[in-house]
């Protein structure tokens, strides 16, 4: 089983990466540079749901991390 701290760090990293791709033109520039600019119009259909899923996963990981720390500190 993955440790709560590792899960929290992984979900935070994923959320930040997807947020950067949603709110900045980083992904648009990268796709244009490699010749895949035709799929830029479909990014909203993919990135926004993924952002929502990763935010939910981050919240779940955070609460799991807090719960594990609370068990460890009160022994």
DSSP file (Angstrom, degrees, kcal/mol; ACC not computed):
  #  RESIDUE AA STRUCTURE BP1 BP2  ACC     N-H-->O    O-->H-N    N-H-->O    O-->H-N    TCO  KAPPA ALPHA  PHI   PSI    X-CA   Y-CA   Z-CA
    1    1 A X              0   0    0      0, 0.0     2,-0.2     0, 0.0     0, 0.0   0.000 360.0 360.0 360.0 141.4    0.0    0.0    0.0
    2    2 A X        -     0   0    0      1,-0.1     2,-0.1     2,-0.1     0, 0.0  -0.480 360.0-109.0 -76.1 143.1    1.3    3.5   -0.8
    3    3 A X     >  -     0   0    0     -2,-0.2     4,-2.3     1,-0.1     5,-0.2  -0.398  22.1-123.3 -70.2 147.0    2.2    5.7    2.1
    4    4 A X  H  > S+     0   0    0      1,-0.2     4,-2.2     2,-0.2    61,-0.2   0.865 111.1  51.8 -60.9 -36.7   -0.2    8.7    2.7
    5    5 A X  H  > S+     0   0    0      2,-0.2     4,-2.2     1,-0.2    -1,-0.2   0.905 110.3  48.3 -67.8 -39.7    2.6   11.2    2.4
    6    6 A X  H  > S+     0   0    0      2,-0.2     4,-2.4     1,-0.2    -2,-0.2   0.901 111.7  50.0 -65.5 -41.5    3.7    9.8   -1.0
    7    7 A X  H  X S+     0   0    0     -4,-2.3     4,-2.4     2,-0.2     5,-0.2   0.891 110.4  50.5 -64.1 -39.2    0.1    9.8   -2.3
    8    8 A X  H  X S+     0   0    0     -4,-2.2     4,-2.3    53,-0.2    -2,-0.2   0.922 111.7  46.8 -65.3 -44.0   -0.3   13.4   -1.2
    9    9 A X  H  X S+     0   0    0     -4,-2.2     4,-2.2     2,-0.2    -2,-0.2   0.907 113.5  48.9 -64.9 -41.8    2.8   14.5   -2.9
   10   10 A X  H  X S+     0   0    0     -4,-2.4     4,-2.3     2,-0.2    -2,-0.2   0.916 113.0  46.1 -65.4 -43.3    1.9   12.6   -6.1
   11   11 A X  H  X S+     0   0    0     -4,-2.4     4,-2.2     2,-0.2    47,-0.2   0.877 112.2  51.0 -70.3 -35.5   -1.6   14.0   -6.3
   12   12 A X  H  X S+     0   0    0     -4,-2.3     4,-2.3    -5,-0.2    -1,-0.2   0.909 110.5  49.9 -64.6 -41.2   -0.4   17.6   -5.6
   13   13 A X  H  X S+     0   0    0     -4,-2.2     4,-2.3     1,-0.2    -2,-0.2   0.928 111.9  47.4 -62.7 -45.7    2.2   17.3   -8.4
   14   14 A X  H  X S+     0   0    0     -4,-2.3     4,-2.4     1,-0.2     5,-0.2   0.895 111.4  51.0 -63.0 -40.1   -0.4   16.0  -10.8
   15   15 A X  H  X S+     0   0    0     -4,-2.2     4,-2.5    39,-0.2    -1,-0.2   0.906 110.7  48.3 -64.8 -41.7   -2.9   18.8   -9.9
   16   16 A X  H  X S+     0   0    0     -4,-2.3     4,-2.4     2,-0.2    -2,-0.2   0.909 111.8  49.6 -65.7 -41.4   -0.2   21.5  -10.4
   17   17 A X  H  X S+     0   0    0     -4,-2.3     4,-1.9     2,-0.2    -2,-0.2   0.933 114.0  44.3 -63.9 -45.9    0.8   20.1  -13.7
   18   18 A X  H  X S+     0   0    0     -4,-2.4     4,-2.0     1,-0.2    -1,-0.2   0.887 112.2  53.0 -67.7 -37.4   -2.8   19.9  -15.0
   19   19 A X  H  X S+     0   0    0     -4,-2.5     4,-2.6    -5,-0.2     5,-0.2   0.906 108.4  50.6 -63.9 -40.2   -3.6   23.4  -13.6
   20   20 A X  H  X S+     0   0    0     -4,-2.4     4,-1.3     1,-0.2     6,-0.5   0.898 111.1  48.4 -62.3 -39.7   -0.6   24.8  -15.5
   21   21 A X  H  < S+     0   0    0     -4,-1.9     6,-0.2     1,-0.2    -1,-0.2   0.825 115.2  45.8 -70.7 -30.0   -1.8   23.2  -18.7
   22   22 A X  H  < S+     0   0    0     -4,-2.0    -2,-0.2    -5,-0.1    -1,-0.2   0.911 121.0  33.4 -76.7 -43.7   -5.3   24.5  -18.1
   23   23 A X  H  < S+     0   0    0     -4,-2.6     2,-0.3    -5,-0.2    -2,-0.2   0.485 117.1  48.5-100.3  -3.9   -4.5   28.1  -17.2
   24   24 A X  S >< S-     0   0    0     -4,-1.3     3,-0.5    -5,-0.2     4,-0.3  -0.917  82.8-116.6-130.2 159.7   -1.4   28.8  -19.2
   25   25 A X  T 3> S+     0   0    0     -2,-0.3     4,-2.4     1,-0.2     5,-0.2   0.146  79.1 114.0 -83.3  23.9   -0.7   28.2  -22.9
   26   26 A X  H 3> S+     0   0    0     -6,-0.5     4,-2.4     1,-0.2    -1,-0.2   0.944  79.2  42.6 -59.2 -49.7    2.2   25.8  -22.1
   27   27 A X  H <> S+     0   0    0     -3,-0.5     4,-2.7    -6,-0.2     5,-0.2   0.867 112.5  53.8 -68.2 -35.8    0.4   22.8  -23.6
   28   28 A X  H  > S+     0   0    0     -4,-0.3     4,-2.2     2,-0.2    -1,-0.2   0.922 111.0  45.9 -63.5 -43.9   -0.8   24.7  -26.7
   29   29 A X  H  X S+     0   0    0     -4,-2.4     4,-2.1     2,-0.2    -2,-0.2   0.921 113.9  48.9 -65.4 -44.0    2.8   25.9  -27.5
   30   30 A X  H  X S+     0   0    0     -4,-2.4     4,-1.5    -5,-0.2    -2,-0.2   0.919 112.3  47.3 -63.6 -43.3    4.1   22.3  -27.0
   31   31 A X  H  <>S+     0   0    0     -4,-2.7     5,-3.1     1,-0.2     4,-0.4   0.883 112.4  50.5 -66.6 -36.6    1.5   20.7  -29.2
   32   32 A X  H ><5S+     0   0    0     -4,-2.2     3,-0.6    -5,-0.2    -1,-0.2   0.864 107.3  54.7 -66.0 -35.0    2.1   23.4  -31.8
   33   33 A X  H 3<5S+     0   0    0     -4,-2.1    -1,-0.2     1,-0.2    -2,-0.2   0.833 111.8  42.5 -68.9 -32.2    5.8   22.8  -31.7
   34   34 A X  T 3<5S-     0   0    0     -4,-1.5    -1,-0.2    -5,-0.1    -2,-0.2   0.406 120.2-105.9 -96.8   3.9    5.5   19.0  -32.4
   35   35 A X  T < 5S+     0   0    0     -3,-0.6     3,-0.2    -4,-0.4    -3,-0.2   0.692  89.1 113.4  87.3  18.8    2.8   19.5  -35.0
   36   36 A X    > < +     0   0    0     -5,-3.1     3,-1.4    -6,-0.2    -4,-0.2  -0.089  27.1 126.0-111.9  34.3   -0.3   18.4  -33.1
   37   37 A X  G >   +     0   0    0     -6,-0.3     3,-1.1     1,-0.3     4,-0.3   0.625  57.9  77.4 -69.9 -11.4   -2.0   21.7  -33.0
   38   38 A X  G 3  S+     0   0    0      1,-0.2     3,-0.4    -3,-0.2    -1,-0.3   0.761  92.0  52.4 -68.3 -24.0   -5.2   20.2  -34.5
   39   39 A X  G X  S+     0   0    0     -3,-1.4     3,-1.2     1,-0.2     4,-0.3   0.413  79.6  95.2 -93.2   3.8   -6.1   18.7  -31.2
   40   40 A X  G X  S+     0   0    0     -3,-1.1     3,-1.4     1,-0.3     4,-0.4   0.849  77.5  61.9 -62.1 -34.2   -5.8   21.9  -29.2
   41   41 A X  G 3  S+     0   0    0     -3,-0.4     3,-0.3    -4,-0.3    -1,-0.3   0.722 102.8  50.5 -64.8 -21.0   -9.6   22.5  -29.6
   42   42 A X  G <> S+     0   0    0     -3,-1.2     4,-0.7     1,-0.2     3,-0.5   0.400  81.4  94.6 -97.5   1.6  -10.3   19.3  -27.7
   43   43 A X  H X> S+     0   0    0     -3,-1.4     4,-3.5    -4,-0.3     3,-0.9   0.861  79.0  58.3 -64.4 -35.7   -8.1   20.1  -24.7
   44   44 A X  H 3> S+     0   0    0     -4,-0.4     4,-1.1    -3,-0.3     5,-0.4   0.851 100.9  56.7 -63.6 -32.8  -10.9   21.5  -22.6
   45   45 A X  H 34 S+     0   0    0     -3,-0.5    -1,-0.3    -4,-0.2    -2,-0.2   0.735 120.6  29.1 -69.8 -21.4  -12.8   18.3  -22.9
   46   46 A X  H <X S+     0   0    0     -3,-0.9     4,-1.8    -4,-0.7    -2,-0.2   0.832 118.8  49.1-103.6 -47.6   -9.9   16.4  -21.3
   47   47 A X  H  X S+     0   0    0     -4,-3.5     4,-2.5     1,-0.2    -3,-0.2   0.872 106.6  53.0 -70.5 -39.0   -8.1   18.8  -19.1
   48   48 A X  H  X S+     0   0    0     -4,-1.1     4,-2.1    -5,-0.4    -1,-0.2   0.931 112.1  43.8 -67.0 -44.8  -11.0   20.2  -17.1
   49   49 A X  H  > S+     0   0    0     -5,-0.4     4,-2.4     2,-0.2    -1,-0.2   0.903 114.5  51.2 -64.3 -37.2  -12.4   16.8  -16.0
   50   50 A X  H  X S+     0   0    0     -4,-1.8     4,-2.6     2,-0.2    -2,-0.2   0.895 108.3  52.3 -64.5 -38.8   -8.9   15.6  -15.2
   51   51 A X  H  X S+     0   0    0     -4,-2.5     4,-2.3     2,-0.2    -1,-0.2   0.923 110.1  48.3 -62.2 -44.0   -8.3   18.7  -13.1
   52   52 A X  H  X S+     0   0    0     -4,-2.1     4,-2.1     2,-0.2    -2,-0.2   0.906 112.4  48.5 -62.2 -42.2  -11.5   18.1  -11.2
   53   53 A X  H  X S+     0   0    0     -4,-2.4     4,-2.4     1,-0.2    -2,-0.2   0.914 112.6  47.9 -64.8 -42.8  -10.5   14.4  -10.6
   54   54 A X  H  X S+     0   0    0     -4,-2.6     4,-2.4     2,-0.2    -2,-0.2   0.849 109.4  52.7 -70.3 -33.2   -7.1   15.4   -9.4
   55   55 A X  H  X S+     0   0    0     -4,-2.3     4,-2.3     2,-0.2    -1,-0.2   0.925 111.6  47.0 -65.3 -42.7   -8.4   18.0   -7.1
   56   56 A X  H  X S+     0   0    0     -4,-2.1     4,-2.4     2,-0.2    -2,-0.2   0.911 112.5  49.6 -63.1 -42.0  -10.7   15.5   -5.5
   57   57 A X  H  X S+     0   0    0     -4,-2.4     4,-2.5     2,-0.2    -2,-0.2   0.877 109.4  52.1 -64.1 -38.0   -7.8   13.0   -5.3
   58   58 A X  H  X S+     0   0    0     -4,-2.4     4,-2.4   -47,-0.2    -2,-0.2   0.914 109.7  48.9 -64.5 -42.9   -5.6   15.6   -3.6
   59   59 A X  H  X S+     0   0    0     -4,-2.3     4,-2.4     2,-0.2    -2,-0.2   0.918 112.1  48.3 -63.4 -42.9   -8.3   16.3   -1.0
   60   60 A X  H  X S+     0   0    0     -4,-2.4     4,-2.1     1,-0.2    -2,-0.2   0.910 112.7  48.6 -63.2 -41.4   -8.8   12.6   -0.3
   61   61 A X  H  X S+     0   0    0     -4,-2.5     4,-2.4     2,-0.2   -53,-0.2   0.881 110.3  52.1 -65.8 -37.8   -5.0   12.1    0.0
   62   62 A X  H  X S+     0   0    0     -4,-2.4     4,-2.6     2,-0.2    -2,-0.2   0.934 110.9  46.0 -64.7 -46.1   -4.7   15.1    2.3
   63   63 A X  H  X S+     0   0    0     -4,-2.4     4,-2.2     1,-0.2    -1,-0.2   0.875 113.0  50.5 -65.9 -35.6   -7.4   13.8    4.6
   64   64 A X  H  X S+     0   0    0     -4,-2.1     4,-2.1    -5,-0.2    -1,-0.2   0.896 110.9  49.6 -66.2 -39.3   -5.9   10.4    4.6
   65   65 A X  H  X S+     0   0    0     -4,-2.4     4,-2.1   -61,-0.2    -2,-0.2   0.915 111.4  48.7 -65.1 -43.8   -2.5   11.9    5.5
   66   66 A X  H  X S+     0   0    0     -4,-2.6     4,-2.1     1,-0.2    -2,-0.2   0.900 110.9  50.9 -62.2 -40.8   -4.0   14.0    8.3
   67   67 A X  H  X S+     0   0    0     -4,-2.2     4,-1.7     1,-0.2    -1,-0.2   0.899 110.7  48.0 -65.3 -40.3   -5.7   10.9    9.7
   68   68 A X  H  X S+     0   0    0     -4,-2.1     4,-1.8     1,-0.2    -1,-0.2   0.872 112.1  49.7 -69.7 -35.3   -2.5    8.9    9.6
   69   69 A X  H  X S+     0   0    0     -4,-2.1     4,-2.1     2,-0.2    -2,-0.2   0.867 108.2  53.4 -69.4 -35.3   -0.6   11.7   11.4
   70   70 A X  H  X S+     0   0    0     -4,-2.1     4,-1.1     1,-0.2    -2,-0.2   0.884 109.2  48.7 -66.7 -38.0   -3.2   12.0   14.0
   71   71 A X  H  < S+     0   0    0     -4,-1.7    -1,-0.2     1,-0.2    -2,-0.2   0.897 114.2  46.3 -67.1 -39.4   -2.9    8.2   14.8
   72   72 A X  H >< S+     0   0    0     -4,-1.8     3,-0.7     1,-0.2    -2,-0.2   0.822 110.9  50.7 -73.8 -32.2    0.9    8.4   15.0
   73   73 A X  H 3< S+     0   0    0     -4,-2.1    -1,-0.2     1,-0.2    -2,-0.2   0.754 106.0  54.0 -80.9 -22.2    1.1   11.5   17.2
   74   74 A X  T 3<        0   0    0     -4,-1.1    -1,-0.2     1,-0.2    -2,-0.1   0.168 360.0 360.0-101.1  18.8   -1.3   10.4   19.9
   75   75 A X    <         0   0    0     -3,-0.7    -1,-0.2    -4,-0.0    -2,-0.1   0.471 360.0 360.0 -82.2 360.0    0.3    7.1   20.8
